[in-house]
Amino acid sequence: LHPNFDARLGSLDFRYQSSYGEIRSAWSMKGTTATWLVTIPPNTTARMPLSAGQQDKFTLDGESLASNKKLRLVDNAEGRPTYELPAGTYSFRVTTE
């Protein structure tokens, strides 16, 4: 997962039917905040690499990524965290500044 939120687009809803089920990434902007809905199909995982300092701009269910039990930090080389998301649906809020 490589989100790139752009207020000029307003919103985006992408769906892909994989052999495991539907993968979905949908987001909408309100001011400088993006609401991002992600669906990962059963029996799969996704990885979400973030750039340095970007993880502090994300929340999941009102919690920071670092304290959220739904995600797992799998790499943090050079301050660039990568989170693993198990199958499920997630709703992130992202400050885009």
C-alpha positions as CSV (number, residue, x, y, z in Angstrom):
1,L,0.0,0.0,0.0
2,H,1.5,3.3,-1.1
3,P,-1.0,6.1,-0.4
4,N,-0.6,9.4,-2.2
5,F,-3.4,11.7,-1.2
6,D,-4.1,14.7,-3.4
7,A,-6.8,17.2,-2.5
8,R,-7.1,18.2,-6.2
9,L,-8.7,14.8,-6.9
10,G,-11.2,15.1,-4.0
11,S,-11.6,11.3,-3.7
12,L,-10.6,8.0,-5.2
13,D,-12.1,4.5,-5.0
14,F,-10.0,1.7,-6.5
15,R,-11.0,-2.0,-6.4
16,Y,-9.2,-5.0,-7.8
17,Q,-10.6,-8.5,-7.8
18,S,-7.6,-10.7,-6.9
19,S,-7.6,-14.5,-6.8
20,Y,-8.1,-14.1,-3.0
21,G,-10.9,-11.6,-3.1
22,E,-11.4,-7.9,-3.5
23,I,-8.6,-5.4,-2.7
24,R,-9.9,-1.9,-2.1
25,S,-8.3,1.4,-1.5
26,A,-10.7,4.4,-1.2
27,W,-10.0,7.8,0.2
28,S,-11.7,11.2,0.4
29,M,-10.3,14.6,1.5
30,K,-11.8,17.2,3.8
31,G,-9.5,20.1,4.2
32,T,-6.1,18.7,5.1
33,T,-7.4,15.4,6.4
34,A,-7.9,12.2,4.3
35,T,-10.1,9.4,5.3
36,W,-8.7,6.2,3.8
37,L,-10.6,2.9,3.7
38,V,-8.5,-0.2,2.9
39,T,-9.7,-3.8,2.4
40,I,-7.3,-6.7,2.4
41,P,-8.8,-10.0,1.3
42,P,-8.8,-13.2,3.4
43,N,-5.6,-15.3,3.7
44,T,-3.4,-12.4,2.7
45,T,-1.5,-9.5,4.2
46,A,-0.5,-6.1,3.0
47,R,2.6,-4.0,3.7
48,M,2.4,-0.2,4.1
49,P,5.8,1.5,3.9
50,L,5.8,5.1,5.1
51,S,8.4,7.8,4.5
52,A,10.3,9.2,7.5
53,G,8.0,11.1,9.8
54,Q,4.8,10.1,8.0
55,Q,3.6,7.6,10.6
56,D,2.8,10.4,13.0
57,K,0.2,11.7,10.5
58,F,-1.8,8.5,10.5
59,T,-4.4,7.2,13.0
60,L,-6.4,4.0,12.9
61,D,-9.6,3.8,14.9
62,G,-8.4,7.0,16.7
63,E,-5.1,5.5,17.8
64,S,-1.6,6.2,16.5
65,L,-0.1,3.5,14.4
66,A,2.6,2.8,17.0
67,S,0.0,1.9,19.6
68,N,-2.6,0.2,17.4
69,K,-2.8,-3.6,18.0
70,K,-4.3,-4.3,14.5
71,L,-1.0,-3.5,12.7
72,R,2.4,-4.9,13.1
73,L,5.6,-2.9,12.6
74,V,7.8,-5.2,10.5
75,D,10.7,-2.9,9.6
76,N,11.9,0.5,10.7
77,A,15.2,0.9,8.8
78,E,16.5,4.5,8.8
79,G,13.3,5.8,10.4
80,R,11.1,4.5,7.5
81,P,8.5,2.3,9.2
82,T,6.7,-0.5,7.3
83,Y,3.5,-1.9,8.8
84,E,1.9,-5.2,8.0
85,L,-1.9,-5.4,7.8
86,P,-3.6,-8.7,8.1
87,A,-6.8,-9.4,6.1
88,G,-9.6,-7.1,7.0
89,T,-11.0,-3.6,6.5
90,Y,-9.3,-0.6,8.0
91,S,-10.3,3.1,8.2
92,F,-7.3,5.5,8.6
93,R,-7.3,9.3,9.1
94,V,-4.3,11.0,7.7
95,T,-3.2,14.6,8.1
96,T,-1.8,15.8,4.8
97,E,-0.8,19.4,5.8
